[in-house]
């Protein structure tokens, strides 16, 4: 386990409401040229896990990737529906608004 995972693990207790897929999507939406290593560190998972998630999100159309020099730039398709049957009446953009709103 790396230092980032240990720091996330030590501060996190119990269950999580959102999946690593949601966390990756949220962080990419905030910083379109974020590196896999930075995502992994922030979320507390391996770089390989982040790569699989980004591949899945790209293959399912939620992300598009363009190469800019040696960096990738990501774009989130905020108009797409969420996947779960209980939430598919909402878009990714609405999910972002919900997460970023204050009570």
C-alpha positions as CSV (number, residue, x, y, z in Angstrom):
1,X,0.0,0.0,0.0
2,X,1.4,3.4,-0.9
3,X,1.4,6.5,1.3
4,X,-1.6,8.1,-0.4
5,X,-3.7,4.9,0.2
6,X,-2.6,4.8,3.8
7,X,-3.5,8.4,4.4
8,X,-7.0,7.9,2.8
9,X,-7.5,4.6,4.6
10,X,-6.6,6.0,8.0
11,X,-9.0,8.9,7.7
12,X,-11.8,6.8,6.2
13,X,-14.0,4.7,8.3
14,X,-17.1,2.6,7.4
15,X,-18.8,2.6,4.0
16,X,-18.8,5.1,1.1
17,X,-21.9,6.5,-0.6
18,X,-20.1,6.9,-4.0
19,X,-18.0,4.5,-6.0
20,X,-14.5,5.0,-7.3
21,X,-16.1,5.6,-10.7
22,X,-18.0,8.6,-9.3
23,X,-14.8,9.9,-7.6
24,X,-12.8,9.6,-10.8
25,X,-15.5,11.3,-12.9
26,X,-15.8,14.2,-10.3
27,X,-12.1,14.8,-10.2
28,X,-11.7,14.7,-14.0
29,X,-14.6,17.2,-14.3
30,X,-12.7,19.6,-12.0
31,X,-9.3,19.2,-13.7
32,X,-9.4,18.0,-17.3
33,X,-5.7,17.3,-17.6
34,X,-5.3,15.5,-14.3
35,X,-2.8,12.7,-14.2
36,X,-3.6,9.1,-13.4
37,X,-1.2,9.2,-10.5
38,X,-2.9,12.3,-9.0
39,X,-6.3,10.6,-9.3
40,X,-5.0,7.5,-7.6
41,X,-3.4,9.5,-4.8
42,X,-6.5,11.6,-4.2
43,X,-9.0,8.7,-4.2
44,X,-6.7,6.2,-2.5
45,X,-6.6,3.5,-5.1
46,X,-3.9,2.2,-7.4
47,X,-3.0,3.8,-10.7
48,X,-4.0,0.6,-12.5
49,X,-7.5,0.8,-10.9
50,X,-7.8,4.4,-12.2
51,X,-6.7,3.3,-15.7
52,X,-9.4,0.6,-15.7
53,X,-12.0,3.1,-14.6
54,X,-11.0,5.7,-17.2
55,X,-11.0,3.0,-19.9
56,X,-14.5,1.9,-18.8
57,X,-15.8,5.5,-18.7
58,X,-14.3,6.2,-22.1
59,X,-15.7,3.0,-23.7
60,X,-19.2,3.7,-22.3
61,X,-19.1,7.3,-23.6
62,X,-18.9,9.2,-20.4
63,X,-15.4,10.5,-21.1
64,X,-13.6,11.6,-24.2
65,X,-9.8,11.7,-24.3
66,X,-7.6,13.9,-26.5
67,X,-3.8,13.8,-26.6
68,X,-2.0,17.1,-26.0
69,X,1.7,16.5,-26.3
70,X,2.5,14.0,-23.6
71,X,-0.6,14.7,-21.6
72,X,-4.2,13.5,-22.0
73,X,-7.1,16.0,-21.7
74,X,-10.4,14.6,-20.7
75,X,-13.9,15.8,-21.3
76,X,-16.9,14.6,-19.3
77,X,-20.1,14.1,-21.2
78,X,-22.4,15.8,-18.6
79,X,-25.6,15.4,-20.6
80,X,-25.5,11.5,-20.5
81,X,-27.8,9.7,-18.1
82,X,-26.6,8.0,-15.0
83,X,-26.5,4.2,-15.4
84,X,-28.3,2.8,-12.4
85,X,-32.1,2.2,-13.0
86,X,-33.0,4.2,-9.9
87,X,-31.0,7.2,-11.1
88,X,-31.1,7.0,-14.9
89,X,-33.7,9.8,-15.0
90,X,-30.8,12.1,-14.0
91,X,-27.8,13.3,-16.0
92,X,-24.1,13.3,-15.0
93,X,-24.3,17.1,-14.9
94,X,-27.2,17.0,-12.4
95,X,-25.1,14.6,-10.3
96,X,-22.3,17.1,-10.3
97,X,-24.7,19.9,-9.3
98,X,-26.0,17.8,-6.5
99,X,-22.5,17.0,-5.2
100,X,-21.3,20.6,-5.5
101,X,-24.4,22.2,-3.9
102,X,-24.5,23.4,-0.3
103,X,-27.4,22.5,2.0
